[in-house]
Amino acid sequence: MKRLSLVLLLVFSIVALAGCGGNSAKSDSGSAKKPVTLKLGHIQSETDLWHQGAKKFAELVEKKTNGEVKVQVFPNSTIGNDRDMAEGLQMGSVDFALIAGVLGNFEPSLQIMEMPYLFKDEAHLRKVIYGPIGDQLLDNLLKSSNIRGLSFWERGPRQLTTNKPVNSLNDIKGVKIRVPEIPPMVAAWKAMGANPTPMAWGEVYTALQQNVIEAQENPVPYIHAGKIYEVQKYIAMTNHKYEYVIMAMSNKTWEKLTPEQQKAISEAAKEATEYENKLVAEKTNDLFKDLQAKGMQVTKPDTTEWAKLAQTTHKEFAEKYGIDLYNKIIEAGK
């Protein structure tokens, strides 16, 4: 009996120690979690302002999650072009991406934002993207594609670069202009008399170099970071589209995070947006001056007729993608 008691005591002791060890291991693993590493992709180079904004976002996420979440940034279309990354966001193979108008192929109402000569100026754009209309667009995106829009970043107006000086509409007749794969932009440039050619950004420099295309259009920071000055001599200040980019996130990734991590990411996105917008405002003029220093010649065509022709295409897309939304955007500019 005494021996049985000793055996039982030994068994209970082992169980108790195992229980303590289990709690200790759980505590240890809880206090030393392996960081979650997430991927953020964009199509621009390491010298672009987007990359600086993306790095700031990564820094903020790591700080706000106390190192629990790290963000690795992939520039230069390393993990795909815009469409590839958008599809990756849907599948969860890409966690974050900076994507502009191509998201309109995943949420139709965003196509309205891609109409050239829709916005009067940057103040008009800001009123839209940072108000109820912007919230509605991001909500539409989440519901239709399972892509979560964290914020809008400003990019500045798009300008036209060419092989010859552009002073009037006659100068772009028949010219092969690279545009993103966005139907409203294709339609507007056709209406203005050009020959729009949809093409991924990563192919543009070589296409210009080899004369596959004769022109392209983008905001000044894009033009500078893409070294377009090496293959084009002229820049026409057309201000045909006031630009934004969406910091997008895979909703599949979002749902895997804790509420505290989600809150930290939302806060980091907001702060990174403020940082990026300030950077764009401060640097665009300097970059424009540098384009001139590198030999680009500037023209400033009167774009009144350009706008009238481009706006003839608005009705078709407004009716297709949301006439009420289009009217709200127009009203916001009054």
C-alpha positions in Angstrom: 0.0 0.0 0.0 2.8 2.3 0.9 4.5 1.5 -2.4 1.3 2.3 -4.3 1.0 5.6 -2.5 4.5 6.5 -3.5 3.9 5.6 -7.1 0.7 7.7 -7.2 2.5 10.6 -5.6 5.2 10.4 -8.3 2.7 10.3 -11.1 0.8 13.3 -9.7 4.1 15.2 -9.4 5.0 14.5 -13.0 1.6 15.6 -14.2 1.8 18.7 -12.2 5.2 19.6 -13.5 4.1 18.9 -17.1 1.2 21.2 -16.5 3.4 24.0 -15.2 5.8 23.4 -18.1 2.9 23.7 -20.6 1.8 27.0 -19.1 5.3 28.3 -19.1 5.9 27.3 -22.7 2.7 29.1 -23.7 3.7 32.1 -21.9 7.1 32.0 -23.4 5.8 31.6 -26.9 3.3 34.4 -26.3 6.0 36.8 -25.3 8.4 35.9 -28.1 6.1 35.5 -31.1 7.7 35.1 -34.4 7.1 38.4 -36.4 4.6 38.2 -39.2 6.3 39.4 -42.4 3.9 40.9 -45.0 4.7 41.9 -48.7 4.0 45.3 -50.2 4.5 45.7 -53.9 4.6 48.7 -56.3 5.6 49.3 -59.9 8.0 52.3 -59.3 11.7 52.4 -58.8 13.6 52.8 -55.5 14.1 56.5 -56.3 10.4 57.3 -56.6 8.4 59.0 -53.9 6.1 56.0 -53.7 9.0 53.9 -52.5 9.8 56.4 -49.8 6.2 56.4 -48.7 6.1 52.6 -48.7 9.2 52.5 -46.5 7.7 55.0 -44.1 4.6 52.8 -43.9 6.7 49.7 -43.2 8.6 51.6 -40.5 5.4 52.8 -38.8 3.8 49.3 -38.9 6.7 47.7 -37.2 6.9 50.4 -34.6 3.1 50.4 -33.9 2.9 46.6 -33.6 6.1 46.5 -31.4 7.8 44.4 -34.0 4.9 41.8 -34.3 4.3 42.8 -38.0 7.0 43.6 -40.5 6.4 44.9 -44.0 8.9 44.0 -46.8 8.7 46.4 -49.8 9.1 45.2 -53.4 9.6 48.0 -55.9 10.1 47.8 -59.7 7.1 45.4 -60.4 9.2 42.7 -58.7 6.1 40.9 -57.6 4.1 41.8 -60.7 2.5 44.7 -62.6 -0.6 46.4 -61.3 -3.1 43.8 -62.5 -0.9 40.9 -61.1 -0.7 42.6 -57.7 -4.4 43.3 -57.6 -5.1 39.6 -58.3 -2.5 38.7 -55.7 -4.4 40.9 -53.2 -7.6 39.0 -53.9 -5.9 35.6 -53.4 -3.8 36.7 -50.4 -0.5 36.1 -52.1 0.2 39.8 -52.0 -0.5 41.6 -48.7 -0.3 45.3 -49.7 0.1 47.1 -53.0 0.1 50.7 -54.3 -2.2 50.6 -57.3 -3.9 53.4 -59.2 -6.4 53.3 -62.0 -6.1 49.6 -62.8 -8.2 48.8 -59.7 -11.1 50.1 -61.8 -10.9 46.8 -63.6 -11.8 45.2 -60.3 -14.3 47.7 -59.0 -16.2 49.4 -61.9 -17.1 52.6 -60.0 -13.4 53.5 -59.8 -13.4 53.9 -63.6 -15.2 57.2 -63.1 -12.2 58.6 -61.4 -10.1 57.8 -64.5 -11.8 60.2 -66.8 -9.4 62.8 -68.1 -10.5 66.4 -67.4 -12.9 65.2 -64.6 -11.3 67.3 -61.8 -10.9 71.0 -62.0 -7.8 71.0 -59.8 -6.1 69.2 -56.9 -8.5 70.9 -54.3 -11.4 69.2 -56.2 -9.7 65.8 -56.1 -8.9 66.1 -52.4 -12.5 67.0 -51.6 -13.6 63.8 -53.3 -11.1 61.3 -52.1 -11.0 62.5 -48.5 -14.8 62.8 -48.1 -17.9 60.6 -48.3 -17.3 59.9 -52.0 -13.9 58.4 -51.3 -15.3 56.3 -48.5 -18.0 55.0 -50.8 -15.4 54.1 -53.5 -13.3 52.1 -51.0 -16.3 50.4 -49.6 -17.4 49.4 -53.1 -13.9 48.0 -53.7 -14.0 45.9 -50.6 -17.4 44.5 -51.3 -16.8 43.7 -55.0 -13.2 42.4 -54.9 -12.2 41.6 -51.3 -9.5 44.3 -51.7 -9.4 46.7 -48.7 -8.4 50.3 -49.6 -6.5 51.7 -46.6 -6.0 55.2 -48.0 -5.6 57.4 -51.1 -2.2 59.0 -51.8 -2.0 62.1 -54.0 0.3 62.0 -57.0 -0.1 65.3 -58.7 -1.4 66.0 -62.3 -0.5 63.9 -65.3 1.6 65.6 -68.0 2.4 64.5 -71.6 6.0 63.7 -72.7 6.7 63.4 -76.5 9.4 63.3 -79.2 8.3 66.7 -80.5 7.0 69.9 -79.0 3.2 69.9 -78.4 1.5 73.3 -78.5 -2.0 72.3 -79.8 -4.3 69.4 -80.5 -2.9 69.2 -84.0 0.4 68.1 -82.5 -1.0 64.9 -81.0 -3.1 63.8 -84.0 -2.3 60.1 -84.6 0.5 60.1 -82.1 1.0 56.7 -80.4 0.6 57.5 -76.7 1.1 54.9 -74.0 -1.7 54.9 -71.5 -2.6 52.5 -68.7 -5.0 49.7 -69.3 -8.0 51.9 -68.4 -11.0 52.2 -70.8 -11.9 55.9 -70.0 -8.4 57.0 -70.6 -8.2 55.2 -73.9 -11.5 56.6 -75.0 -10.6 60.2 -74.0 -7.3 60.2 -75.9 -9.0 58.8 -79.0 -11.5 61.6 -78.7 -8.6 64.1 -78.6 -7.3 62.6 -81.8 -4.3 60.6 -80.5 -3.6 56.9 -80.9 -3.7 55.5 -77.3 -1.7 52.3 -76.7 -2.4 50.5 -73.4 0.8 49.1 -71.9 2.2 48.1 -68.5 4.5 50.8 -67.0 7.4 48.4 -66.8 7.5 48.2 -70.6 7.3 52.0 -71.3 11.0 53.0 -71.2 12.0 50.3 -73.7 9.0 51.0 -75.9 9.9 54.7 -76.1 13.6 53.8 -76.7 12.6 51.5 -79.6 10.0 53.9 -81.0 7.2 51.4 -80.4 5.3 54.3 -78.9 5.9 58.1 -79.4 4.6 59.5 -76.2 3.5 58.7 -72.6 1.7 60.6 -69.9 2.2 60.6 -66.1 2.8 62.8 -63.1 6.1 64.6 -62.8 7.6 62.3 -60.1 6.8 59.3 -62.3 8.4 60.8 -65.3 11.5 61.6 -63.3 11.8 58.3 -61.5 11.2 56.4 -64.7 14.1 58.4 -66.4 11.8 59.3 -69.3 14.1 62.3 -69.9 16.6 59.8 -71.3 14.3 58.8 -74.1 12.0 61.9 -74.6 12.9 65.5 -75.1 9.6 67.4 -74.6 7.0 67.7 -71.8 3.6 69.4 -72.3 1.9 70.7 -69.2 -1.6 69.3 -69.9 -2.8 68.7 -66.4 -5.4 66.3 -67.9 -5.9 64.1 -64.9 -5.3 64.9 -61.2 -3.9 61.7 -59.8 -4.2 59.4 -56.8 -3.0 55.9 -55.9 -4.7 53.6 -53.5 -2.7 51.9 -50.7 -4.6 48.6 -50.9 -4.5 45.5 -48.7 -5.6 42.0 -49.1 -8.7 41.5 -47.0 -7.6 37.9 -46.5 -4.5 39.2 -44.8 -6.4 41.7 -42.8 -8.7 39.1 -41.4 -5.7 37.0 -40.1 -4.5 39.9 -37.9 -5.5 40.7 -34.4 -7.7 43.7 -33.8 -4.7 45.5 -32.3 -2.6 44.8 -35.4 -5.5 46.0 -37.6 -5.7 49.2 -35.7 -1.9 49.7 -35.9 -2.0 49.2 -39.7 -4.9 51.7 -40.1 -3.0 54.3 -38.1 0.2 53.6 -40.0 -1.6 54.0 -43.4 -3.1 57.3 -42.3 0.3 58.7 -41.1 2.1 57.3 -44.2 -0.5 59.1 -46.4 0.2 62.4 -44.7 4.0 61.8 -45.1 3.6 60.9 -48.8 1.3 63.8 -49.7 3.7 66.3 -48.0 6.6 64.7 -49.9 4.8 65.0 -53.3 3.9 68.6 -52.6 7.5 69.5 -51.6 9.4 67.5 -54.2 7.4 67.8 -57.4 8.6 71.3 -58.3 12.2 70.3 -57.6 11.9 67.2 -59.8 10.3 69.3 -62.6 13.2 71.7 -62.5 15.6 68.8 -62.7 13.8 67.4 -65.7 14.5 70.8 -67.4 18.1 70.7 -66.2 18.4 67.2 -67.9 17.3 68.7 -71.2 13.5 68.4 -71.3 11.8 71.4 -73.0 8.5 72.6 -71.7 5.4 73.7 -73.5 2.1 74.9 -72.1 -0.7 74.3 -74.6 -4.1 75.8 -74.1 -6.1 72.7 -73.1 -9.6 74.2 -73.4 -10.4 72.2 -76.5 -8.7 69.1 -75.2 -11.0 69.1 -72.2 -14.1 69.6 -74.3 -13.3 66.6 -76.5 -12.3 64.4 -73.6 -15.5 65.3 -71.7 -17.6 64.0 -74.7 -16.6 60.5 -73.5 -17.7 61.1 -69.9 -21.4 60.4 -70.4 -20.8 56.8 -71.7 -18.7 55.8 -68.7 -20.8 57.7 -66.1 -23.9 55.9 -67.2 -22.1 52.6 -67.3 -20.3 52.9 -63.9 -22.6 55.1 -61.8 -24.2 58.4 -63.0 -25.1 59.3 -59.4 -21.5 59.0 -58.3 -20.3 61.0 -61.3 -22.8 63.8 -60.6 -21.6 63.9 -56.9 -18.0 64.3 -58.2 -19.0 67.1 -60.5 -21.0 68.8 -57.8 -18.0 68.6 -55.4 -16.0 70.8 -57.8 -18.6 73.7 -57.8 
